[in-house]
Amino acid sequence: MATLTIKNIPERLRRRLKESAAEHRRSINGEAISCLEKALAGGRVDPQEFLAQARALRQRLPRIFLTDRDLRAARREGRP
C-alpha cells in the first residue's frame, strides 16, 4: 500500500477527524481513509432517486403539524 502525507491540516479539521475516529472506534488514519473512500466513491446522487426515497420516507412518518404558537409554547416550557 502507498503512504500519503498531508501537511498543514487546519487544527479544527484535525480535531473533527480525531473526534469522528473516536466515535467510529478507528484510528485517525483509518478514519481519514474511510472519509476519502466515501468522498471519492459515491459520485453524483441521482436527484430523482433521492426524491423518491425522501417521498417514501415521508409516507411512512406520521403527519405532525406544528404552528408558531406550538413552538413558542414548547420553548417556554424549556424544550429546545
C-alpha positions in Angstrom: 0.0 0.0 0.0 1.0 3.5 -0.6 1.7 6.2 2.0 0.2 9.7 1.9 1.4 12.6 4.0 -0.9 15.5 4.4 0.7 18.8 5.6 -0.8 21.9 7.1 -4.1 20.4 8.2 -6.2 23.1 9.9 -6.5 22.4 13.7 -10.2 22.5 13.6 -10.3 19.8 10.8 -7.8 17.6 12.7 -9.9 17.9 15.8 -13.1 16.9 13.9 -11.3 14.0 12.3 -10.0 12.8 15.7 -13.5 13.0 17.2 -15.0 11.2 14.3 -12.4 8.5 14.6 -13.2 8.0 18.3 -16.9 7.8 17.5 -16.3 5.1 15.0 -13.6 3.3 17.0 -11.0 3.8 14.4 -7.5 5.3 14.3 -7.2 8.7 12.8 -5.6 7.1 9.7 -8.4 4.6 9.4 -11.0 7.4 9.7 -9.1 9.5 7.0 -9.2 6.6 4.7 -12.9 6.0 5.3 -13.7 9.7 4.7 -11.7 9.6 1.4 -13.4 6.5 0.3 -16.9 8.0 0.9 -16.0 11.2 -0.8 -14.5 9.7 -3.9 -16.5 6.5 -4.3 -20.1 7.9 -4.5 -20.0 10.2 -7.4 -23.2 12.2 -8.0 -26.5 11.5 -6.5 -29.4 10.9 -8.9 -31.9 13.6 -7.9 -35.0 11.6 -9.0 -33.9 8.6 -6.9 -33.2 10.8 -3.9 -36.6 12.4 -4.2 -38.3 9.0 -4.5 -36.5 7.9 -1.3 -37.5 11.1 0.5 -41.1 10.7 -0.5 -41.2 7.1 0.5 -39.8 8.0 3.9 -42.3 10.9 4.3 -45.2 8.5 3.6 -44.1 6.2 6.5 -43.8 9.0 9.0 -46.8 10.3 10.9 -48.0 13.7 9.9 -47.4 16.2 12.6 -48.3 19.8 12.1 -46.8 22.5 14.4 -47.7 26.1 14.4 -45.6 29.0 15.6 -47.8 29.1 18.7 -46.9 25.4 19.4 -43.2 26.1 19.1 -43.3 29.1 21.3 -45.2 27.2 24.0 -42.6 24.4 23.8 -39.8 26.9 24.2 -41.5 28.5 27.3 -41.7 25.0 28.8 -38.0 24.6 28.4 -37.8 22.4 25.4 -35.1 23.3 22.8 
